């Protein structure tokens, strides 16, 4: 169902709810190599209505908060918030996110309905520093010391399960690095 309280959320309706998972793997850069962090997380997506831009574009809004903790010590190592947006007229999905490292981005893509064999939806978005439509903003410190170059995210959601893969291309510690996060969650 893509309509919630009379608002068309398109593919984002499948995200709404609280998701929990303990199968996450974060592969992150370290000065001397790579760090692998198994993690557990909770992501809460809330349908927040719609908004009109410039009296012509109507966007459906889903707010989310993601809390990620290391399995090794139960400490939170990632706290992210943002919005998923659906433009039903243009059939565009957008993901606006902020992480507390002074990095923000707006990833997006034209949505083409794509489903897995079991009927789950596939949602994909991307952003890049050189992308004229879907950009990345970061502080001067991060531009010099841990620059984010690109972001790609793929979510497969349906039947009470969500699987995601995201790749953040970084220029950090004097080298290029693909920082990846993979996880599987269930709807609570």
LINZIQUI-V529046 format. One record per residue. N is the residue number from 1. PHI is phi in degrees with one decimal (NA if undefined). OMEGA is omega in degrees with one decimal (none if undefined). BURIAL is b if it has 24 or more other C-alpha atoms within 12 Angstrom, else e. Layout:
# LINZIQUI-V529046
n:N phi:PHI omega:OMEGA burial:BURIAL
n:N phi:PHI omega:OMEGA burial:BURIAL
This chain:
# LINZIQUI-V529046
n:1 phi:NA omega:-179.0 burial:e
n:2 phi:-101.8 omega:-179.3 burial:e
n:3 phi:-105.4 omega:177.2 burial:e
n:4 phi:-127.3 omega:-179.0 burial:e
n:5 phi:49.9 omega:175.9 burial:e
n:6 phi:80.5 omega:-178.8 burial:e
n:7 phi:-111.8 omega:179.7 burial:b
n:8 phi:-81.7 omega:177.5 burial:b
n:9 phi:-96.6 omega:179.4 burial:b
n:10 phi:51.8 omega:-177.6 burial:b
n:11 phi:-66.9 omega:-177.8 burial:b
n:12 phi:-69.9 omega:178.0 burial:b
n:13 phi:-57.8 omega:-179.6 burial:b
n:14 phi:-67.4 omega:-179.2 burial:b
n:15 phi:-83.0 omega:-169.9 burial:b
n:16 phi:-58.7 omega:-179.8 burial:b
n:17 phi:135.3 omega:178.0 burial:b
n:18 phi:-108.3 omega:-176.8 burial:b
n:19 phi:-116.4 omega:177.8 burial:b
n:20 phi:-131.6 omega:179.1 burial:b
n:21 phi:-155.9 omega:178.7 burial:b
n:22 phi:-130.6 omega:-177.2 burial:b
n:23 phi:-115.6 omega:-176.5 burial:b
n:24 phi:-76.8 omega:173.8 burial:b
n:25 phi:-137.5 omega:178.3 burial:b
n:26 phi:-106.8 omega:175.4 burial:b
n:27 phi:-111.9 omega:-170.4 burial:b
n:28 phi:-123.5 omega:179.4 burial:b
n:29 phi:-77.3 omega:171.0 burial:b
n:30 phi:-131.0 omega:-179.0 burial:e
n:31 phi:-56.3 omega:-176.9 burial:e
n:32 phi:-108.1 omega:178.8 burial:e
n:33 phi:152.1 omega:-173.5 burial:e
n:34 phi:-132.2 omega:176.2 burial:e
n:35 phi:-117.5 omega:175.6 burial:e
n:36 phi:-110.2 omega:-178.5 burial:e
n:37 phi:-123.2 omega:169.2 burial:b
n:38 phi:-66.5 omega:-176.4 burial:b
n:39 phi:-143.9 omega:169.6 burial:b
n:40 phi:-122.7 omega:-173.4 burial:b
n:41 phi:-156.7 omega:170.5 burial:b
n:42 phi:-131.6 omega:173.8 burial:b
n:43 phi:-123.7 omega:177.4 burial:b
n:44 phi:-113.1 omega:177.5 burial:b
n:45 phi:-108.9 omega:-178.6 burial:b
n:46 phi:-124.6 omega:175.4 burial:b
n:47 phi:-69.2 omega:-174.0 burial:b
n:48 phi:-115.5 omega:177.7 burial:b
n:49 phi:88.7 omega:-179.8 burial:b
n:50 phi:-136.3 omega:179.9 burial:b
n:51 phi:-142.1 omega:177.8 burial:e
n:52 phi:-109.4 omega:177.0 burial:e
n:53 phi:-104.5 omega:175.6 burial:e
n:54 phi:50.5 omega:177.8 burial:e
n:55 phi:57.1 omega:-178.6 burial:e
n:56 phi:-139.5 omega:-179.7 burial:e
n:57 phi:-106.2 omega:176.3 burial:e
n:58 phi:-109.4 omega:179.5 burial:e
n:59 phi:-114.4 omega:172.4 burial:b
n:60 phi:-88.9 omega:-168.4 burial:b
n:61 phi:-118.2 omega:171.4 burial:b
n:62 phi:-123.0 omega:176.7 burial:b
n:63 phi:-86.7 omega:176.8 burial:b
n:64 phi:-142.4 omega:170.8 burial:b
n:65 phi:-139.1 omega:-177.9 burial:b
n:66 phi:-122.0 omega:177.3 burial:b
n:67 phi:-118.2 omega:-175.4 burial:b
n:68 phi:-120.2 omega:-179.2 burial:b
n:69 phi:-125.1 omega:175.9 burial:b
n:70 phi:-69.9 omega:174.6 burial:b
n:71 phi:-68.2 omega:-175.0 burial:e
n:72 phi:-64.2 omega:-176.7 burial:e
n:73 phi:-139.7 omega:179.8 burial:e
n:74 phi:64.8 omega:-179.9 burial:e
n:75 phi:-85.4 omega:175.6 burial:e
n:76 phi:-67.3 omega:175.4 burial:e
n:77 phi:-121.8 omega:176.4 burial:b
n:78 phi:-151.8 omega:178.8 burial:b
n:79 phi:-134.2 omega:-172.8 burial:e
n:80 phi:-127.5 omega:174.5 burial:b
n:81 phi:-137.7 omega:178.4 burial:b
n:82 phi:170.6 omega:-177.5 burial:b
n:83 phi:-136.2 omega:164.0 burial:b
n:84 phi:-104.1 omega:-177.4 burial:b
n:85 phi:-129.0 omega:178.5 burial:b
n:86 phi:-124.7 omega:174.2 burial:b
n:87 phi:-105.6 omega:-174.9 burial:b
n:88 phi:-66.3 omega:-179.6 burial:b
n:89 phi:-66.9 omega:-178.7 burial:e
n:90 phi:-92.2 omega:-177.2 burial:e
n:91 phi:54.9 omega:-179.6 burial:b
n:92 phi:-119.1 omega:174.6 burial:b
n:93 phi:-105.3 omega:179.4 burial:b
n:94 phi:-130.5 omega:175.3 burial:b
n:95 phi:-127.8 omega:178.5 burial:b
n:96 phi:-106.5 omega:-177.2 burial:b
n:97 phi:-134.3 omega:179.0 burial:b
n:98 phi:-132.1 omega:172.7 burial:b
n:99 phi:-117.8 omega:-174.4 burial:e
n:100 phi:-78.2 omega:171.6 burial:e
n:101 phi:-127.2 omega:-178.5 burial:e
n:102 phi:67.0 omega:176.0 burial:e
n:103 phi:-131.8 omega:176.8 burial:b
n:104 phi:-133.0 omega:175.7 burial:b
n:105 phi:-151.9 omega:171.3 burial:b
n:106 phi:-123.3 omega:177.3 burial:b
n:107 phi:-101.3 omega:-179.8 burial:b
n:108 phi:-166.5 omega:177.0 burial:b
n:109 phi:-173.3 omega:169.6 burial:b
n:110 phi:-63.3 omega:-179.2 burial:b
n:111 phi:-88.2 omega:173.4 burial:b
n:112 phi:-116.0 omega:-176.3 burial:e
n:113 phi:-58.9 omega:-179.6 burial:e
n:114 phi:-138.9 omega:-178.0 burial:e
n:115 phi:-129.4 omega:174.2 burial:e
n:116 phi:-80.8 omega:179.8 burial:e
n:117 phi:-59.4 omega:-179.5 burial:e
n:118 phi:-86.9 omega:176.9 burial:e
n:119 phi:93.0 omega:179.3 burial:e
n:120 phi:-67.7 omega:178.3 burial:e
n:121 phi:-80.2 omega:173.1 burial:b
n:122 phi:-115.4 omega:178.7 burial:b
n:123 phi:-119.4 omega:-179.6 burial:b
n:124 phi:-131.9 omega:177.2 burial:b
n:125 phi:-138.9 omega:178.6 burial:b
n:126 phi:-150.0 omega:175.6 burial:b
n:127 phi:-149.3 omega:177.6 burial:b
n:128 phi:-160.6 omega:-180.0 burial:b
n:129 phi:-63.7 omega:179.7 burial:b
n:130 phi:-101.7 omega:-179.3 burial:e
n:131 phi:-82.1 omega:-176.7 burial:e
n:132 phi:-70.2 omega:-178.2 burial:e
n:133 phi:-102.5 omega:-172.9 burial:e
n:134 phi:-123.4 omega:-167.5 burial:b
n:135 phi:-110.8 omega:-179.7 burial:b
n:136 phi:-128.6 omega:176.7 burial:b
n:137 phi:-121.2 omega:-179.3 burial:b
n:138 phi:-147.1 omega:-178.0 burial:b
n:139 phi:-65.8 omega:176.5 burial:e
n:140 phi:-56.2 omega:178.7 burial:e
n:141 phi:-60.5 omega:-178.3 burial:e
n:142 phi:-67.3 omega:177.0 burial:e
n:143 phi:-60.7 omega:-179.5 burial:e
n:144 phi:-86.3 omega:-168.2 burial:e
n:145 phi:-117.6 omega:-178.0 burial:e
n:146 phi:-160.6 omega:-171.4 burial:b
n:147 phi:-67.0 omega:173.3 burial:b
n:148 phi:-88.5 omega:-176.9 burial:b
n:149 phi:-100.0 omega:-177.3 burial:b
n:150 phi:-157.4 omega:179.3 burial:b
n:151 phi:-142.3 omega:175.5 burial:b
n:152 phi:-131.7 omega:-179.1 burial:b
n:153 phi:-137.1 omega:177.6 burial:b
n:154 phi:-131.2 omega:178.1 burial:b
n:155 phi:-119.0 omega:172.2 burial:b
n:156 phi:-116.6 omega:-173.5 burial:b
n:157 phi:-136.6 omega:176.8 burial:b
n:158 phi:164.9 omega:176.6 burial:b
n:159 phi:56.8 omega:177.1 burial:e
n:160 phi:74.6 omega:-178.4 burial:b
n:161 phi:-134.3 omega:175.5 burial:b
n:162 phi:-131.9 omega:174.5 burial:b
n:163 phi:-125.6 omega:177.1 burial:b
n:164 phi:-132.5 omega:171.8 burial:b
n:165 phi:-134.6 omega:173.1 burial:b
n:166 phi:-134.9 omega:-179.1 burial:b
n:167 phi:-125.4 omega:176.6 burial:b
n:168 phi:-113.5 omega:178.9 burial:b
n:169 phi:-82.6 omega:-176.7 burial:b
n:170 phi:-119.5 omega:166.7 burial:b
n:171 phi:-115.8 omega:-172.3 burial:b
n:172 phi:-145.5 omega:-179.6 burial:b
n:173 phi:54.5 omega:176.5 burial:e
n:174 phi:75.5 omega:179.6 burial:e
n:175 phi:-150.8 omega:173.5 burial:e
n:176 phi:-79.6 omega:-178.5 burial:e
n:177 phi:-147.2 omega:173.0 burial:b
n:178 phi:-96.3 omega:177.2 burial:b
n:179 phi:-84.6 omega:-175.8 burial:b
n:180 phi:-118.1 omega:173.4 burial:b
n:181 phi:-134.7 omega:176.8 burial:b
n:182 phi:-130.8 omega:-179.3 burial:b
n:183 phi:-155.8 omega:174.9 burial:b
n:184 phi:-132.0 omega:-177.8 burial:b
n:185 phi:-130.1 omega:175.8 burial:b
n:186 phi:-123.1 omega:179.3 burial:b
n:187 phi:-77.2 omega:179.6 burial:e
n:188 phi:-96.8 omega:none burial:e
